[in-house]
Amino acid sequence: MSFFPNNIDIGKIALTSDTNESLTYRELRSFSENIRIYVKPRTTVFCLCKNEMGALVGYYSFLENKAVPVMLDANSDYDLLSNLLEIYRPNYIWAPDSFAIKTSYACLFKAYNYSLIPFSGEKIELYSDLALLLTTSGSTGSPKLVRLSYNNILSNAEAIAEYLNIDSNERPVTSLPIHYSYGLSVINSHLIKGASILLTDKLVVQKEFWNFAREQKATSMAGVPYTYEILKRLRIFCMDLPELKTFTQAGGKLNAELTKEYIEQAKTVGKRFIVMYGQTEATARMSYLPFDNAAEKYCSIGIPISGGKFALRDEPGNEITEPYRDGELVYSGPNVSLGYAESKEDLAKGDENNGILYTGDIAHYDNEGFYYITGRKKRFVKIFGNRVNLDAVEQLIKNITPSCTCVGVDDKITVFTTENKEEEIKSLLVKKTGLNIRAFAVQIIDATPKNASGKIRYAELIKRISE
């Protein structure tokens, strides 16, 4: 697989960073060929990512050379990273120079303030079409990874580029981390079209982010619900950003009224606000809401992407064939992942999903075939765009107290405990997950509600946070 289309202008700028570095497509290709000396094909590489030149040229080069990158946050808690290193025993680590210095690892190769570190000489069997590994549950340290194929990546990138009308003139700014499937999908869908990517690690609340976007004439940006809550306060449509024409939103459900407001304001000033739906297990995107329908269907996740298909299943597994009836949303398409890995031995597994993904989301569709999410089956919530497993969060807290039960809604996890350890719990969660302290609340209760068989009554706790 190659990201280079046949007709690409290899003299065109591929990457521009906020540190005044630029790289053409020719130079990107040359780097990929040079690193081949050090990284053998069908090996694994832990890629510790920041939104920087080094992380992105590494990611691209590993894919081109048939090595398998595992995309991780460079700011991850070291104890959690050590656990993953022990479980997966990668052959290499590609990390910021500061990581190599801090850990005293040897170094094979340096470029763009990143170091290639040999980690394990263990020969690990990899499935022939395995291309990429992404985390599933935010930063809670779960060893579960999503296994993605070359066809998963390319088919999803092509579909996204199609419905967003991406061409070589686009200049997206990296408003999301590139180790996150949504942020990475922005990279992939623009690279395959020969666009110029604007790399910054600055946050949207920082003046430097907007100065960079303005100076480099950014044409699009992506955001999760939390991003757009911030941008409302910043009055994004009043900013002097004439080239910034497209805003995309995924990573959880944005408040319906705020979605409507963004759609209407974007239309008024000649811009686009595109609502999308996806999961890491589908590489990134499964549906989008066409902007022409957005004002009327602002509560909808839209229609399936090109090559994809939705179906609804009731509790016994029968397909639902009438509108406005809830069932589990099932997606099929070439971007559905191969399955999960929880150990290095799992990397040899083939395609376990066979192109079908049970999303765990409850949905229905209307008379015109537009889909609407109404709930979730499993214990996952989206926190600022990161999918977080509540059971994994509970396991973290049990290092402090055995009395803990977690429930959540998008952008907020509430911990119920019988012990007065609010500050200690919040401090641990911020440290271990890397999430803002606003993502967590702690409530002290007399006793955890349980049913006759001893199972926790989560529904009762959810009612408490909604009262």
N, C-alpha and C positions, 0 to 999 in steps of 0.2 A: 504494500500500500504506500502511496505517496500523496502528500498534500499538494504537490505541484501540478496544477492543470497543464495540459499541453501548450496552451497559448499564453502562459503567464509571462509577464514582463519581469525578467529576473533582475533587471537593474532598478526596479521600483523599491521604495522603502517598505520593508515588512514590519519592522518594530521601531518605535521611538519611545525612549524612556524619559522620565521627568528629571534624569540626571544628565540630559543632553547627549545620550548615546543613541545612535541610529544604526540599523542593520538592514541591508538590502536582501532580497530573496536570493541573490547570488551568494552573498556572504553567509546567509543562513544555511544554504545547501553546502557550502564549503566547510562550515563548522561541523555539520553532520558527517561529512566524509572524514574529517580529521579525527573526530572522537572515536570513530570506528576502530582506530588503532588500539584503543584502550578498553573499549566495551565490547565484549563478545556477543554475538546474536544468541537469542533464547536464554538470556540471563535475566535476573531481576534487579531493579534499582529502586531504592527508596529515594524519592525526589522530594526534598524538604523545601517547600515553596514559599516564596514571597512574590509579590507582583513586580518582579525584577527581570532584567534581561537574562541573567544566568539561569533562572528557573525555567524560563520559557524556551530558550535555545536547547537546554537539556532535555526537556519534555519532547520537543519536536524531534531532536536527534535520536533519542532512544526509540521512538516509534519508527523512524525511518530505517534504523539499523536492526529492527526486529528484537530489540531488548524490551523488557516489560517494565514500565515505570509504575511505582506505587506512589500516588500523589498524596502528600501529607503536608500539614501546616508546619512551617519552619518554627513557629512559636509554640508548638505542642509541649506539654509537660514532659520533662525528660524521663520520668518514671514510666509514663504511658508509652512513650516511644521505645524505651528499652524493652518493654514487654512485647511490643510488635516485632522488634528486631530479633528477639529470642524465638518467637513463634515462627517467623517466616524466613529467617536467615538469608537475607538478600545478598547477592554477590557484591553489590556496590551500594554506596550512599552518595548521592549528589546533593550537596548542601552548601549554604553560605560559608565563606572562609572562616567566619567567627565560630561556627560549629566545629570545624576541624581543629582550630586552635584550642578551643575549650575542652575538647575530648581527647586531645593529643593523638588522634588517629594519623596514620601515614597518609600520604597523598600521591596519587598517580598523575594528576593533571589538574591545571587551574585555568579558568577563563571567566571573565565577566564577574569577578568577585565570588565565584563558586569553586568548590573543590570536589574532585572525584576521589572517593575513598574506597579502597578494597575492603570488604567486610568479611565475606565468607567464601571459601573455596568449594563449598558443598555443591555438588551437582544435583539440581532440583529438576524433576521432570515437569515440563510445561506443555499444555495442550497446544497443538500446532497453530490454532487461530487465536490464542490468547494474546491480547494486545496491551491491556491496561487494567489496573486495579484501583478502585476508589473506595473510600470509607463509606459506611452506611448510616452512622448514628452520631453525627457531629463529632465532638472531641471527647467522648466518654470512655475511650480506650477499648471499645469492643474490638476483638480480633476479626470480626466479620467484615469481609471485603466483597465488593461486587466485581465479578469477572466480566470484562468487556472484550469483544472481538474487534478485529479490524473493520469488518463489515458493519458492526454496530456503530462505530465512531463515524465512518464515512457516510453511511445512509442517513444518520440523524443530522449530521452537518449539512448534507445536501438538502434535506427537507426543510431545515430551519432557514437556510439561505434562500430557498424558493419562496416561502411564505412571507419573509421579511424583505424580499427583493434586494438581497445583498449583492453588490458588485465591487469591482476593484477601487471604486471611488470612496468607499466607506472608510471611516476612521473611528472605530469604537474606542471608548476609554474604559479601562479596567476598573469598574466600580465594585466588583466582587472578587473574592480571592480565586486564584486559578486552580487551587487544589479542590475546589468545590465544583460539583458537576455542572451547575448552571454557569458559573464563571468560565469553566473550561469549554462549555459548548459555544460561548461567545467567541473564544479563540479559534476553535475548530471551524466554525461556520464562516469565519472571515478569512482564515488562512487559505481555505480551498478556493476562494474567489480572488485571491491576490490583493486583498485589502491591506490597509496600514493600521496596525494595532498600537494604541497609545498606552504605554505601561506606567502605572503609578501605584504605589503602595499607600498613598494618602487616602484619608477617609473623606466622605462627602460632607462632613461637618467642618473640614479644614479649608481655609481660604486657598491653600496651595493646590488643592485638587481642582478647584474651579479656575484658577489662574492657568493651570496646565491645560485644562480642557478648552479654554478660550484661545490661548496662544496657539495650540495645535489644531484648532478648528475641528473638535470632536463632533461627529455626526450622530452618535447614538450612545446610550448607556443602559445598563441593566440594573434591576433592583429587586429586592425582596420586600415584603410588606413594611418592615421596619425602615428600609431606605426611604420609601415614599411617605411615611409618616414624618420623617425628618425633613424631606424636601418640601412638604407642605408648609412647615414652619419657616423654611428658607425662602419661600415664595419663588419656586424654581422658574415659573413662567414669566416672572418679572426680571429675571437675570438677562444680561446682555450676552446671549449665546445664539446668534443667528443661524449657525450651521447645525446646531444640535436639534435634529428633527424627529428622532425616534427614541421612545422610552419603552422598554419591555419590563414586564413584571411577572415573576413566578416565585417559587420557594414558599408557598403558603397562600392562604386566602386573605386578600386585602379587604378591609371593611367596605361593604357594598356602596355606601354613600360616598366614601372617599374615592373609590374606583370611578363612580359616576362623575364626580367632580373633576378628576384627572382627564377622563375621556372628553368631557365637554370643554374644559379649558384648552386641552391640546388642539381640539378641532378649531376653536376660536382663533388660535394663533398660528394655524397652519402646520401643526406637528401631529405625531401619531403616538398614542398610548396603547400598547399591545399587551393584553392579558394572555398568559400562557399557563399550561399545566404540565407537570412532568415528575419523574422520579429518577434517582440515580440508576435504578434497575432497568430503566428504559433509555439508558445512556444520558438523556436529559429530557427532551421534550416529547410529549404525546399529543398535545392539542394546542390550539391557539384560537383566539377570538378575532375574526377579521374586523378591521377597524370600521368598515362600512356598516357592520351590524352592532358595533360596540355600544352605541347610545341606547339602543333598545334592549340589548341582551347583557347589560353590564354585570349581572350576577352570574353569568355563565362562564365556563372554562372553554367554551367554543366547540370546535369540530376537530376530528382527528387530523394529524399531519399527513402529508402525502405518503402513501405506502402503509399507513396505519389504519386500524379499525377498532372501534369500541363495541362491547356487548355488555349487557347487564345480566347477572345471575341472582336468582332468589336463594333462600337458605338451603333448599335441597339440591341446588345446582342447576335448576332449569332456566333456560333463557327467557328473559322478560321481553315481550314484543309489543307492549303498548306504552305510550308516553305517560309521563308523570307518575310512574310507579317505581319506587326505590328498590335498588338491588346493588350487589357488589359490582364495581366497575372493573371490567376485564379488557385488557388491551392486547392486541396482536399486531406485530410488525417486525421488520428486519432490525430494528434498534433495540429489541428486547435482549437483555443481557444473557450470558451463558448460564448464570447462576451465582451462587455465593462460594466464598472460601473462608474457612475458619482455621486452616492450617496449611503449611507448605505442601503437604500431600494433596490437598484439594486443587492445587494449581494444575494438576494433570487431568482433571475432570473435563469432559466434553460439554456439549450443549444440553443442559438439563431442563431448560425452559421451553425449548423448541418454538420460540417466537411468541409465546403466550405469557402474559403477566397478570396475575391477580393482584390488583393494586392495594386492596385493603380499604379502599375508600367506598363510601356509599353514595350513589348518585341516581339521577333520573335524566331523561331527555324530554324535550318539548315536541310539539307538532312539526317543527321545522328541523329536527335533528340536532339541536344544540344541547349540550350536556351541562348539568349542574351538580356540584358536589354538595351533599347534605350532611355528611358525617364520616367517621372513621371506625373501622372494625377493631384495630389493634392499638396497643399502647405506645403510639408514637405521636409526638407533636412537632411542629415546625417552630423553632426558636430563631428569629432573625434570619430565616432562610435555611438553617441547619436542621436536619431531621434528627431528633433526639429520642432515644429509647428510654422511657421512664423507668423500666426495670433496671437498666444499666445505671441510671442516676441513683436509684435506691441502693444498689450495691456499693457505690462510692460512699454514700452517707453512712452506711453500716460500719465503716471504719471509725466513725465517731460514736454512733449509737445504734443499737439494734431496733430501736423504736422509730421507724420512719416509713412513711407511705407517700408516694408521689402521684399527683394527678396534674393535668395541665390542659391548657388551651393554647392556641398559637401565640407565641411570644411571651408566655408566662408559665413557669412550673411552680406549683405550690407544694411544699413539703409539710406534711402533718406529722407531729411528733409529740410524745408525752414528756419530753425532757426540754428544759430551758437552755437550748444551745443554738439559738438563732444565728448569732454572729459567727460562731464556729462553723456551722453548716454552710452559710453563705460564702464564707471565706474559702472553704474547701472547694465548693462548686465553681467559684470563679477561677480558682487556681487550676483545677483539673480540666475544666471544659473550655476555658478561654472566653467564655461568654460574659457579657456585661452583667453587673450585679442586679440590674433592673429585670433580668430574666427570672429572678427567683424571689419567692415569698415563703415565709415560714409561719405556720400556725401551731400554737400549743393546744393540744386537746387532752381530755381526761383519759380517753381510751380509744383505740382504733376500732371502728365499727366492723363487726364480722357477722357472717351468717351462721346457721346451725352447724355447718360442716367445717367452720373455721376459716372460710375464705373471706378476704377483705371485701367489703362492700364499697367499691370504688364509686359507684353511682351516687351514694350518699355524700361522699366527700366532694364530688364534682358539684353537687347542689350547693354545698356550703360556699364554694368560691364564686358561685353565680348569684348568690343572694345579695 
